Amino acid sequence: MSLVAKKINALIVADYLIDKANKESRPITNKKLQKLLYYVQAWSIAIRNKKIFDDKIEAWIHGPAIREVYLEFKEFGASPISKKVSTKIVSGIDQDIKTFIDKVWNVYSKYDAPYLEHLTHTESPWQDARKGLEADISSNNEISFESMRSFYKTKLVTKTN
């Protein structure tokens, strides 16, 4: 058994989330997938103090987004992603990471994409990354590790008090 953790990227986590959605008969759109990936990353940074994946999360008009994931599933538009996920790819995710992702899924998957978009728009990591931009202006500004860590850590403190 290797002491070096397997490297996973956002597309692999996306496949895992799509597979969960398919198994639970809960359709998932590209927009919803983007928000779920964001929350997986944000909560991992706050709770575990480390990223699940290294992909850059950008502050787009409709909320946090990972360009590579968006482009991969762009063809589906606002429709549910209909992709058969390779179990070999998903099985490459360590069980502790899957368990963590499942916890985030259990909290956020019940919400639709517009609600998740609204939620991210009320939170400072997205707002800070878009500071000075009009609502309808495109941006590739990165939502920083530090902004996610500090914002979601305060949510943890609030919940435990």
N, C-alpha and C positions, 0 to 999 in steps of 0.2 A: 504494500500500500504506500503510495507516494505521499509525502508531506506537502508537496506543492499542489495547491488547489487548481482544479481544471478551470481554464479561462472560458467564460461564456460571454456572448455578446447579446445585444438587445434583440436581435432577430431570433436567437435561440429561446430567450425568455418569451418573446412574442409567440413563437410556436407552442410553447408550453401553455400559455394563456388561451390560445385558440383551441388547443386540444381540450383543455378544461371546459371551455365554453361549449364545444361540440358534445362532449360527454354528458354535460348537464343540460343540453338542449337550450342553451342561453345564447342566442345570436350575439356576435360581437362585431362592431364596425371598426374601421380604421381609427376613427376619432376616439371611440371608447378604448380601443387597444392602446392608443397613445397615452391616454390619461392613466390607465392601469399601470403601464410601464413606468410612468412618472412616479406614481405613488409607491410602487415596488422599490424604486431607486431611492426616493426621498425617505421612506421609513427605514430602509436598510442603513442609510447614512445616519439617521437619527438614533436608531436603536443599536446597530452593530458597529457604527463608525467606519463603515466601508461600503464601497459601491458593489452592486451585483454585477454590473457591466460598465465598461469604459466609454460607451458611446455618449456623445455630446447631446444634451437635452436643450433644445432651443425654445425661446419664448415667442411662439407664433401667435397670429391673430386669435386663433381658436384655442389657445392654451399651449401647454408644454407638448413638444413633439420631437421625435427622433427622425431625422431626415431619411436615413436608410430604410427604416421600418415603414415610414409613410410611402416611399417610392415603391417598396416591395408590394404593398397592398393597395396602391392608388387605383388600380383597375376596378376595384370593387366600389369605388365612390362612397356613397352613404349607405350602401347595402351591406348586409352581414358578409363577413369574410367566409367564403366557402373553399376551404383548403384542407386537404387531407394531410395531416401532420405526420412526419416520419417519426416513428417511435424510437428509432435509433438516435436521432438528434436529441429528442426530449430526454431519453434515458441517460444522456451525458451530463445532465445537471445533477449535482450532488444532492442527496436527500435532505440535508439541512437547509439548502437553498430552496428546494421545492416546498418544504414545510413553511418557510418564511413567506414565499410567494403565495401559498395557499391562505395564509392568515390575512394578507393584504386583499386577496381575491374575496375572501369571506366578508370583508367589510365593504368593499367598493363595487363589487360586481353587480349588486342589486340595483345600482343606479344607472340611468341611461346616459348617453354621451352628452346631451345638452346640460344635464345637471352637473356632470363631472367637469364640463367646460366652465360652467358658472362657478363651481367650487374653486377651481384653480385660479380663476380670475379674482377671487376674493382673498387670495393668499399672497403674502409678500414676496416669495421667491419669483413668481411669474411677474408680479407688478414691478419689482425692482429691476428685473432684466429688461423690462419694456419702458422704464422711466424715460419720459420726454417724447415718447412716440404716440401718435394719434391711434385710436382704436383700430382703424382700418389700414394701418401701414404695416407691411410685411417686415419681418425681422428674423435675423439668424443669431441674435444675441443669446449667449449661453446662460442658462440658469445654473448658477455656481453651486459647487459642492457645499461651500460654507453657508450660502443663503438657505439651502435646504436643511443642512444640519442644524443651524441655529433656530430656524422657524419651527421645525418639527420637534426638536428637543423641548421647546417651550410647551408644545402640545402634550408631550409626555409628562412634564412636570405638572401641568394643569390637571391632567387626568388622574394623577396619583394623589393629589391633595384633596 
